[in-house]
């Protein structure tokens, strides 16, 4: 699950990034021994032939192999540290996810180091470079593709958030956007809406857009990519600007689905500015289930995500990897949103 051609080549180097750190697999291959033998040699354990040990240590020196804290933790008990990479700590969605990680980690006696990547791919890579030496495993949101992440992991297990298990070769916990959109779009269609638009996030998971379009097709709606406006910022202001563009392009729109709750609240502000009443002239549906949605007027109808459960499942994935077990897959590795009907739609 973890290996690819790039990982199997200890000298592999790419023009778009630094040379990947050597792993225990590389050392074992070069020395012609098993990974268990490498572990015994580098941790100075007995029951190993001196000549074999020297061959392993020489291979480790040649490859500049540095055992990760995770690997050392398998043979020496101590405090487990998990690295948590969050893209935007100012967005109220992510602190709730972090709270779930912290709660689950605390129950296991683990500590957590948090890194704000600011949704920047270079900072993501920097986070992995640092955390691969400070943490036993990493959990987080990453825009970098799998092959890039692999080169910066240094052998540390990784659990990706909001990527389904079929969308990555790493362990993952996903949000079932399709199941959520089925509920949300059915609710809007039952209310008589057929001209439904979407405010998408530029850095968001693609499945939300795909799920929106799939549901529009399933209900026979006259909706395609032209009914989607991108919001450059995942914020109230970003939603307000995106809604303004969508109303200009599709003035006949009667409902809109927001990529997240902040964008949906911005859509309501833009609708009021244009003289449209929510929900009489424009129904608005969010996707997050933030507490903020209960405070705005009208209260926001949304697809609620159990954000703490998302964090708890990520910690469970880490625990499975540390125990040498297969990570969860299928329904166990997904969080399904639930429709919460309020006044906006």
N, C-alpha and C positions, 0 to 999 in steps of 0.2 A: 504493500500500500504506500510505503514511503519512498521507494526507490524509483529512479528513472535513469535514462541514459546519462544525463548530466551527473547524477550522483555516483554512478558506478565508475566514472572516469576521475581518478584522484587528481589529474593534472588539468582537468577541464577549465577553460577560461573563456569568458564571454566579453565581447567588446563593450557591452552596455553595463558592465558592473565588475566588481572585484572578484578575484578567484575565490571559489567556494571553499569554505573550511573543510578540512578532511574529517571524516567520520570514522567510527570504529569499524564500519564495514570496509572502508578503504584500507585501513591498517591490516585487517584480517586478510584481505585479498592479496596485498603486497607481500605479507609475511607467509602466506600460504597456510594459515591456521584458522581456527574458528573464532567467532567474536568472544566466546567465553574465555578462550586462551588469552586473547588480547586484554580482556578485563582483568584476568588474574595477573598478567605481567605488569600492566601499568599501575595496578593497585598493590603490587608487591605481595601477592598472595603466594602460598606454598603450592605444592603439588604441580610444579611445572619444571620441565627440564631446563637447566641453566642456559644451554645453547639456544633452545627455543625462545627463552625469555629475552636473550640478547638480540636475537633476530627480530623479535617483535618490537623491542625498544628502538632498534635501529630504523625499522620501518616507520615508527612513530616520529622519530627525529627527522627523517627524510621528508615526511609529509607535513611536518609542523603540526602534529595532532595534539589537540588540547581536550582532554576529557571534559564533557559538560558536567555541571553540577547535578543534572538529572542522573547521568550515568554513575557518578560517585554515590548518589543517594541510594542506588540499588544495593550497594554493598555496605554503606555506612548510614546508620540511622541519624536523623537530625531534622531540623525544621525545614519543611517544604516551602519554597517560595514560588508563587505563580506570578508571571507578568501579565498585566491586563492592558491592552492597547485600545484606546477609545478615540474616535475621530473628532468629537466635539463635546467637551464637557459643559459648554454653555447651553447645549440643546438638552432640555429636561428629560428626553427619552433615555439618554445614555447613563446619567447618574442612577436611574432605576435599575438598569442592567448591571451596573457596577455594584449596586447594593445587593443584588442577588448573588453575584460572584463572591462578595465579601462575606455575606452570611454563610454561604455553603462552605467557603474556605475556613472560616472561623470554627465551624462545627467539627472540621477535621484537624484543627490545630495548625492550619497553614497560614502563611502571611502572603499579602498581595502587594505588588508594586505596580502603580498605575502610570501609564504613559499617554499623554494627549498627542496624537499624531496630526491633529488639525486637518485631517483628510488629505494629507500631503504624502505622496508616494515615497519621496526621499526620506521623510521623517519616519515612515513605516519601516523602511530598510534600516535606518539608524536605530530604531527601537529594537529590531531583532538583533543587530550587531551587539548592542549593549546587554539586552536581556538574556541572550544566549550564554552570557558569562555570569549573570547575576541571579537567574531564575532556573527552576527545575522544569518549567513548562511555560508556554505562552498561550494566552487566550486573547482573541480580539477581532477587530474589524480591519480588513486589509483590501486595498484596491489593486495591489500588485498581483500578477498572476502566479500560479503555483511554482513555475520554474524559477522565478525570481526569488520568491520566498525561500525556496529550498537552499539557495546559495548563501543565505544570511542566517540560517537557523543554527548552524554549528552542532547539529545532532539533537537539539532540544525538541521535544514533542510540541506540536502546534494544534490548537483547536480554533477553527474559524467560526465566527458568528455571522448569521444571516446568509450563509451559503448552505444550500442543501447538501446532504451527503453525496448526491449524484453530481454535484457541481464542482467538486474538488477531490483530489486524492488524499487530502488531509482529513483528520477527524473534524466534524462540523456539527453545528446546531442551526437549523434553518427556521424561517418563518413561512408558513404555508399560505403564501399570498393568494394562490388560486382558490383555496377553501374560503378565505376571507372575502375575496371579491365576489364569489358566488352568492354569498349572503347579502353583501352590500348592493350589488347590481340588481338582484332579485327584488330587494326592498324598493329601490328607485323605480323599477319597471312596474311593480304593483301599484305604485303611487301615480302611474300614468306618464312617466318620463320616457321619452325616446331620443331626445337630442341631449345626450350626456357627454360632457367633455372631461378631460383629465389634466391636472397640473402635476407634471412629473418632476422628479429631482434629477439634476444632471449627474450626480455621483451616486445615485441610489441603485439598489438591486434591480436589474433588468426585469425579473419575474413580475413585478407589480404592473409594469406597462403591458407585458405580454398577457397577464391574467385579465387586465381591463379589456384589451382588444378581443381576447378569446370570449369573454362573457358578452361583449357587445355583439359579436358574430352569433353567439348561441341564441341571443334574444332577437336576432334579426334587426338590430338597430342600424341606422344609416351613419355609422361612426367608423372612422379609420384614423390613421396617423395624423391627418389634418385637424383632428379634434383634440390634439394633445399639445399643450404648451409646456416648455421646459422652464423651470425656475432655477436661476443661477445660484440662488442661496436657499438653503433649507430653513427658511425663517418666515416670520409673519410678513416682513417687508418683501421677501422674495415671492411669496404667494400673492401678495397684493399686485406686484408688477406683472407676474405671470397671468393673473386673472384679467388684468387690463388688456393684455395682448390677446388673450383668448376671446374676450368679449368683442374686441375689434374684428377678429377673424371670423367668429361664429356668433353673431348677435342674436341668433334664434335659440341659443342654448338655454335649457331649462334646469339643468342639474350639472354638478361638477364633482368629481372625485379628486381629492387632494392626496398627494404622495404621503404626506404626514399631517399631523394635526396643526402644526404651526402654519404650514402652507394653506391648509383649509381655513384657518382663522383669517389669514390674509385675504383669501378669496371673499370672505364675508365682508371685510372692510371695503374691498374694491367694488363689490356689488352695491353696497350702500352709497358709495361715492357716485356710482352711475345711476342712482335713483331706483335700484332694484331691491325689492323686499325679500328677505330670507325668512321662511322658505317659499313664500307665495309666488315670487317671480323667479327665484333661483334656489334650488335645494343644494345643500352642501354636505358632503360626506368626507370625513377624515379617516386617517389610518394611523393609529398609535394607541389611543386611549389615555392621553395625558390628563392629569387633574385640571389643567388649564381649560379643557373642553367643557367642564361643568361651570366655569366661572364667566365665560363669555355670554353675550346675549344676542341672538338666541343660543341656548346650550347646544354644543356640537354633537351631532350624530356621528359615530365613529366605529371603526373596526378595532376593538380593544385587544392589545397584545399583552400577555402576562410577561412583562419585562424581567421581573425577578426570576421567574421560572426559566427564562432564557439563560440568565446567568447561572442558575443552579445546575441546569443541564450541562453547561460548558464545564463546570467543575467536575461533574460526574464523568464526563468524557476524559478529563485529565486523569482522574483516579483510575479509570479503566486502563489507560495507556501505561500508567505507572505500574499497574499490577500485571502488565503483559497480556491483557485481554484485548479482544477486538472492540473497537469503539461501537457505540450504539448506532444503528441505522434504521431505516424505515420510519414508522410512525413515532417511535421512541425519541428520535432525534429532531422532531419538528414541533414547533409551537403553532397552534391553530388560532387565528384571531376570532373573536366573537363580536357580532353586531350588537352595538349598544344604541338604541333609538332614543334620541332626545328631540329637541325642537327644530333643528336646522334642516332636517330632511325626513 
